[in-house]
């Protein structure tokens, strides 16, 4: 009997070790997809027209977190991509916006600009440089390279520089983005990664795909009458593309191109169409094949950020047929990408997530006509009246160094020279701004440094605040209000959408998981995009970045507990 029991223990031990080994075997490839400006409701709003092999396949075979919300402001592209891949908020990773005011340089700086490097691959020599130098914490992609070693490859691609650079982190083999400023619209990179483009990228560029897509006509994928989830094609909430008399289909891109002067950049037109997403899909698939991603037991990563959805949203707004058609076509691009991954890497051999960097609010003019709360926060008027108020109280000087869309930077040198208390002036600014129409909160840097906010918009502001880069006073506007520097355009003439707030339309995004080890199901538990990185760390047995504040999504590892 004793021998029998020992034999059972041994069999159980071998079996359990085999299970652990199987579960611990990481996927060959991680694919991270960020769809720029994708609100959660787009998953279901257009679902009647999606095919079975794109978004629907991800939801059917994968796991959806239906209450995924950003937990900071501002909700913008750079901060979103950084937060997804670092597992923390701007308060730690430092990417507080797409741009911010640099007190030392006394100018606004971009989130990825870096004068110590320069662009490679542009058709015209470009002295500008871009890198992840401003990103202050590690990314999960950095951790993959550290754990897996130099044989692990990290490739990150996007139309936008920030959409490629920030997900790739500090250790990516390469980040590639689209140079729309010079024909033929090359994919370019930075000397931060390498001295010259690989041969396959140069070959891709030589094929002239950007120009080929610019010769296309964008018409609706389906008969126009089937787009009943959107407003009429011809409505007053959309911007006009050049050469168009109305914002309606079809869009003849060659005709639009002909309205530009000979040396005037025009390839940004491609970004506003679904052909921009398709171009990026083409490039991502080429990268997958040429870099041999997912072809051995050492985990690689392919980061893909689709940017055209954002460009279309800003141009036409979320109510538009154009945005709906773009998602129907993106659905097909994703279906093709999944098919290629199945063939090239293997079903069950790759792990994929899909999310967004932010959502979008209704077009202000549309919201007003619908009777919804909405309005404009006109920055020049705020700045003029605030400076007048401060001059009355502290003397006739220009106390404001920079007035951004939601951050006010005071002149610290002048304040010290005049012997004024900085916290006192910060509070004076906040008190004045709280009284202005459209302003909901005005929080000072001193308050954000000394207090701990646990919930609501103040907590979101604090999560988006990094003292060395943020302003002296942070503004939060009322729901539906957007900041503008244009004081001439009446609210009824505002076209296209905006984003950046802490409200549901900007914070609520999809989060889908699919592939190796992922159960099918869904959860309504409130989670955050910062949870992506800790979850990847658990899937890959990779240490999460030291700065991460998110939590692993346990439903993916304990499906019975999380499904509903």
C-alpha positions, 0 to 999 in steps of 0.5 A, a space after each residue: 500500500 505504501 508503495 502504491 501511495 508513493 507511486 501515486 504521489 510520483 505520478 501526480 508530481 510529474 503531471 503537475 510539473 508538466 502542467 506548470 511547464 506547459 503553462 509557463 511556456 511563453 507565447 512566441 509573439 506578443 502583438 499589441 494593437 492600439 486603435 487611436 481614438 477608439 471608443 468602447 461603444 464602436 465595438 458594438 455600435 457597428 457590429 451588425 456590419 462587421 465580418 466574422 473574422 475581425 473584431 467579432 472573432 476577437 470578442 468571440 474567441 477571446 476575452 473582453 474587459 467591458 469597463 476599461 477606463 483611463 484613470 488620469 487626464 489628459 486622455 491624449 495619444 502620447 500619454 495613452 501609449 506610454 501608460 499602456 506599455 509602462 503600466 502606470 500613469 503620467 505621474 510616474 512615466 512623465 509623458 503628461 501630454 503630446 506636448 508640454 511647456 519646458 521651463 528651461 527651454 521656455 518653449 513647448 516640446 514634443 513628447 518624443 523629440 530628441 535633438 541628439 538623434 536624427 531621422 533616417 529613411 526620409 526622402 529628404 534629409 531631415 535633421 529632426 530627431 525622435 526617441 523615447 528619451 522623455 519616457 522616464 520609466 521602463 516599458 513591458 517591451 523593455 522587460 521582454 528584451 531584458 528577460 529574453 535577451 538580445 535574440 528577442 525582437 521588438 518592432 513597433 510601427 505606426 503612422 505617428 512617431 509617438 505611436 511607434 516610439 513609446 510602445 517600443 520603449 528604450 530597448 526596441 530593435 526599431 520603431 517605424 512611422 510614416 513620413 507624410 511631409 515628403 513624397 513618396 511617403 516613406 516609413 522612417 526611423 531614428 538613429 536612436 535605433 540604428 544608423 540606416 534602414 534595413 533592406 526590407 524597409 527600403 524595399 517597401 518604401 521603393 514600392 511607392 504604396 503611399 502614392 498608390 493609395 493616394 490614387 484611390 477613391 474612397 467610397 463607402 464599403 456598403 450602400 450608403 443607406 445601410 449606415 443607419 448607425 451614423 448621421 446623414 452623410 451630408 451634415 454640418 458637423 464635419 470638416 471639409 477636405 480640400 477641393 470638396 464642396 461638401 463632406 460627402 462620399 466619394 473622396 477622390 484622393 488624386 483630385 484632392 492631391 491636385 489641389 496642393 501646390 507642387 512642394 506642399 505636403 499632401 500625404 497627410 490626406 492619406 491619414 484621414 482615410 482608411 487607406 492609412 490603416 491599410 498601409 500600416 497593416 501592409 507594413 506590419 505584415 512585412 515586418 512580421 515576415 522579414 524580421 521572422 517574428 514569432 519563429 522560435 521559442 524566444 518571445 518577440 513583440 510586434 506593436 501596431 498603432 492604427 492612427 487613421 481612426 484618430 485623424 478621421 475622428 478629428 476631421 469628421 466626428 464620431 457621428 459620421 459615416 466616414 468614421 463608421 466606414 473606416 471601422 468597417 474597413 479596419 475590421 477587414 484589416 484586422 481579420 487579414 492580420 489575424 489570418 497572417 498570424 495564424 499562418 506565419 506564427 500559428 494558432 495559439 502560439 501568439 498572444 494579442 491585445 487590442 485597446 485604445 489610447 483614448 476615446 472622443 467626445 461628440 462634436 460640440 456643435 452636434 452636442 449643442 443641437 442635440 441639447 447636450 451640455 457643451 461649449 467652448 473654453 476660449 483660452 485667449 480670453 481666459 489668459 487676458 482676463 487672468 493676467 489683468 486680475 493678477 496685475 491688479 493684485 500683484 502689479 502690472 507684469 506678465 505673470 503668465 509664462 504659458 497658458 496651455 489648453 488645460 495647464 497654466 505655467 507662471 513665471 517663477 523667476 518674476 514671482 521670486 524677483 517680486 517677492 511674491 509667494 508662489 503657492 499664494 499666486 497659484 491659489 489666486 490663479 486657481 480661485 480666479 479660474 474656478 469662477 470662469 464659465 466652463 471651468 469645473 476644477 482648478 487645482 494647484 501644483 502645491 495642492 497636487 503635491 501635498 494632498 492625496 486624492 482618492 477618487 473623481 476628477 481630482 484623483 485623475 488630475 493627480 495621476 496625470 501630474 508630473 511636477 517637473 513638467 506640469 503647470 502651476 494650475 491644472 484646469 478641468 472643464 465642464 462636461 462637453 466643453 473643449 479648449 480652443 484658441 480660436 475666438 472667432 468661430 461660433 460654436 455652431 460652426 465647430 467641426 470635428 471632435 476633440 478629446 482629452 477630458 476625464 469623462 466617459 466618452 474619452 476614458 472608456 475604451 475597448 480591451 480585448 485579449 486573444 490567443 495563447 492561454 486566453 479564455 473566452 469570456 467577458 468581465 464588467 469589472 472596472 479596470 484600466 489600460 495600465 493593467 495591460 503591462 502587469 498582465 503581460 508580465 504574468 503571461 510571459 513570466 517577465 518582471 513588470 517595470 518597476 514603476 508599474 501601478 496597474 494590476 494583473 487581470 486575474 480573469 484571464 488566469 482564473 476564467 471561472 471567477 471573472 466570466 459573466 
